[in-house]
């Protein structure tokens, strides 16, 4: 099991250490960050996050069994009027726990916040088409592919295509019921 707790300044160094290349930073953080990631960029990232009126919630992911921080995730573009938000900055940073279902647990926890606490209707995300393991994780969590944004990000001389995916509140609830998990 994992627990999401607000990402704080004391977590900066660990996240910086996990982001070890410009390509990885582009996958994790999009065009809003520059390599190498540093504390000033992270300061700006959390500057207006994690308060009552914020449209962004930024979390560290804690393995409940070991109490170690193993990942990072955010919920941004929270739109209370349209009851929507966007999952981003998804990272299982601890390489020792990759492939053990941590990503799936992270997605479940962020969706519980989105649908059960914030009472949202729709949650979306974007994932590069070559990130097959992430796409599989998101599909297991109930996300559906909506469309492919072809050649949407430039990385050096290459272009990367991005899948847009989303899940609706009723789909999340149906997945929970069919899995026998309490809502």
N, C-alpha and C positions, 0 to 999 in steps of 0.2 A: 504494500500500500504506500501511497505517497500523500503528501500534504503540501498545499500551496500556501506560502507566506509571502508578504510583500517583500520585493527586492529592495535592498538598502545599500547605502554607500559601502558598508562593510563587505558586501558581496561583489564589488566591482572587480577586484583583483582576480578572483576565481574565473569570472566570466571572460575577462581579458585573456587569461591563460588558455581557455578553451578555444578561442577564435584564433587559429594559427595560420591563416592565409587570407589573401584578399578574395579569393573565390568563395571560401567558406563564409567570410563576412558578408558577401553579397547574398549568398543563400539565406543566411540567418537574418541579416538586418536590412536587406534591400539597399537602395541607393542613398539612404539617409545617413549612412555611416561610412567613414573612410578608414582604410587599413594603414597602419595598425590601429586597432580600437584602443582608446585611452579613456582615462577617468573624466576628462572634460566632456567628451561625447556622451558618456553615460550619465553625467550630471545633467546635461540638457535633456536626455531621454526621460529621466524620472522627475524633472523639474515640476511638471504640472500633473504628475500621475498620483494615483493612490489616495485621493481624497474624495469626499462626498460629491463634489461637483465636477470631478474629473471625467474626461471621456476616455481615459486610459488607465488600466490596471496592470501592473507589472509584478510578476511573481518569480520567486525562486522555488524550485521543486525539491522537497526534502523526502528522502527515503525514511519512512517511519521506523523501520527495523534498525537502521544504523545511525539515524539522525544526521546523515551526511547530505549535503546539498549535491544533487545529481543532475539538475537541469534548470531550465529557464523557459518561461512562457508568458505571453501577454494577451490581454483582451483590449482592443483599441477601437477607435471610431464608434464608441458606444453612443447610439442615437436613441434616446428615450422616446422621442416622438414616433419614430418608425419602428421602434423595438428591435433594433438590429445592432450587431457588433462584428468585429473581425478578430479572429485568432491570428497571432503572429509571433515572431521571435521564438519559435518552438525549437528547443535544443535539449537533447539528452547529452549533456556535456561529459559526464563521467563515462569514459570508454569501457570501464569494467562492468557496467550494467546495461550496455546497449544489447539489444536482441533479447531482452528479458521481459518485454511488455511494459516497460516504464513509460514509453511514449503513449501507449493506449491508456494507461492510468492517468497520465497528465491530461489527455484530451477529455476523459470522463470528468475529472475534477473541474476543468475550466468550463465545460458545458454545464455542470451542475451550478456553477456560479452564474453563468449567463441565463439559464432557463429557470432555475429555482430561486435564486436570490434577486437577480435583476429583472426577472419576468420578461425576458426578451422573446421574440418570435423567430428570429433568423440569425444565424451565425455563419459567417463566410471565412474563407482563407484562400491563399494562393500558394501553390507549390510547383516547383520546376518539374517539367515532365520527366527528367532523368532521375528524379529522386523516388525511385520505385518503392523503397521501404516506407517512406513517409506517406506516399499515396495509399499504400496498403493499410497503414495504421489509421489514416483518416477515413478510409472506406469502412474499416471495422468499427469505427466510432459512429458510423451512420452518415458521413458526409457523402454527397452525390456530386459527380462532375457536372458542371454547368457549361463549360466551354473552354477551349484552348486559345490562349492569347499567344499567337505565333510570333516568334522572334521579338518578344516584348522587352528583354533586357540585354544590353550589350556588355560583354565581358571580354576585354581585349579585342581580338578580331572576330570573336564568335558572338552569336546571338542565342539566347536561351528562351525557350517557350515555357509558358506558365499556365497550369491548370487552375481555373477558378472552381472552387468547390463550396458547397453550403449544406447546412442541415437546418431543418425547421423544428420548432418546438414539439409538434405532434410526432415527428419522426424520432426525436430523442426519447420522448416518453414511451413510444411503442417499443423501441430498442431495449429500454430498461425493463419494461414489463415482460417482454419475450425472454429476457435473460434471467428473470426472476429476481431482479435487483430492486430494492425499495426505491420509490421515487423520492 
